[in-house]
Each structure stands twice: as C-alpha cells, then as structure tokens.
Amino acid sequence: MHRPHMAWINITERCNNRCTYCYAKNSLHERRKIIPFDEIKKIIDKLAQIKMERCILMGGEPTLHPNIIDIFKYAWDKNLGINLITNGTRFADEKFCTEFKKVGFGAGSAIFSMHASSQADSYVITRNKMYFKLF
C-alpha cells in the first residue's frame, strides 16, 4: 500500500506581491490570516508520526509568517524534510538569510518564483515595483 510522501501546508495568506494570476487575489477571505505556530507544530507532529518524508510550506508568501524560522527548525528537529515556495523577496535581507542559515536552511530548501524577464513585465504580473530589482 502506498502512502503519501509529501504534504503541502498553506501557513499564511499574507503576501508582499499582488500577482495577477494568484488564486488568493480574488478570494473572499482576509489576506492577513496566518496559521498560529502552535497549530503548525501539531501538523508537523502528525506528519512526523506518520513518517511523512517532506512538507512544503506555501502561502501567500510563507516567509512573511512571523515564526517561519522556528517552523523550519521544529520540522528539522522532527526529522521532517521541509521546503518552501517563495517569491524570494525576504531573502534580499542579509539578516533574514543569516538567521535561516543558522537553522540549516541551504541549497534545495526553497523554490523561488520569478515570473518575468524585465522589470516592466514583472510589475505587470506582481504589482510590486521592487520585486524584479531584488533579484
């Protein structure tokens, strides 16, 4: 019998872009919602208990979760592989990168989304004038 090997967790609806294609942009819910860290720990505990191999954190923009680094550390402490899908804007902050690296974040830990090859096209898609410049 096969069991799932990967879980996807939408940890926040917060986002620092307003992408035209995003599923959340037309939703009826408030875009500020986050799953509290205690709830995420319960999910991670359950995933570890059933021996899930990996979980993918997504959002909104998962790096905007106030406990994102603690979430990574908690998952790794439970031997759960963890990745995130991110627009990458927070990684322009050296302090943020340093803190993430301290808990073991490295190559292969994130999938960065970049949706255009020019600043003008990037703005049309993300509605964030600084997004393309950060890369």
MONOR-V984055 format. One record per helix or strand of 3 or more residues. SS is the DSSP state (2 for helix, 1 for strand). FROM is the first residue (numbers start at 1). TO is the last residue. If there is no record, write none. Layout:
SS;FROM;TO / SS;FROM;TO
This chain:
1;6;10 / 2;37;49 / 1;54;58 / 2;62;64 / 2;68;77 / 1;81;86 / 2;89;92 / 2;94;102 / 1;110;112 / 2;119;126 / 2;131;134
